[in-house]
Amino acid sequence: LLAFSAVTLKLLEHEKRNRGRIHLQPVIDDIAELLKPYLDHRDARIETDFDMEDPVVYGSRAAIESIFTNLIVNSLRAFARDYRCGDGEADATGDRKILIRTQKIGDRVQVNFADSGPGIRDIAVDDIWVVGRTTTPKGSGLGLCIVRDTVEDMGGTIRAEAHGILGGAEFLI
């Protein structure tokens, strides 16, 4: 309960809504630290690969936190699902990894967010953005819609791949 209340209060701090130049690396590092109890509970880890020395975007810290918190929570939910191998047996040996990679492309920053979960399944990739569409029991179907809208509000684009570089879902922002 303490971890849950700390995450909620930390993400809602008023000054985080101010717009300006946002340094991605410390924001992502802070989110990883804040969500550490949830990552530990799922035996998951976040690995970062910042191709640029100091990736900076224009927006609000709250917006960036919203994007990455939603994506991380989706990964953790995917890790919690029952993994099945080809023979029907549960796969408990998988490395539960989330990779967040940045690179500079022209005057823009590209962020790749990938996980080693089961990938996007039981729903068309285009449908993951539709409000109310979810494959998570008791899910709201709002998270990825919020992510897409937030990215677009910041002047960016986002696309998803059902199975990316780690085998699970991958988002290119």
C-alpha positions, 0 to 999 in steps of 0.5 A: 500500500505504501508503494502504491500511495507513493507512486500515485502522489509522486506522479501527481505533483503540480509542478510536473505539468509545466511545459518546457525542455524535458531531459528524458534520461532522469525522468525514465530513471526516476520512473524505474525507481518509483515502480521498482516494487512492482518490477520486483514483484514481477521479477522484471527489470528495466534496461536503458540504452541512451544513444545520445548523451542527453535526450531532450524533448519539449513537453511536461514531465507529467506527460512523459511520466504518463507515457512511460508509466502506462507502457511499463504497467502494460508490460508488467501485466503481460508478464503476469499472464500465463505464458504457454510454450508450444507444448502447452506447458507454462514457461517460467524461465523467461527473462522479464525485461523492458528495454527503453532505448533512445536515439537521435534521428535528425532533429527528433528523438526516437524512443523504442520501448520493448519488452520480453512478454508475450507480445500483442495478441488476441487483438489487432495491433490497430485496435490497441489504441481504441478506447475500451479495447483491452485484453486485460481482465478488468482493464479499462482500455484507456492506457494506450489511448492516453499514451497515443494522445499524449505523444501526439499532443507533444508533436510526436507519433507512436506505432506498435509492433506485436513482436519487437526486438525482445519478442514482446510488444514494441512501441516506437515513439 
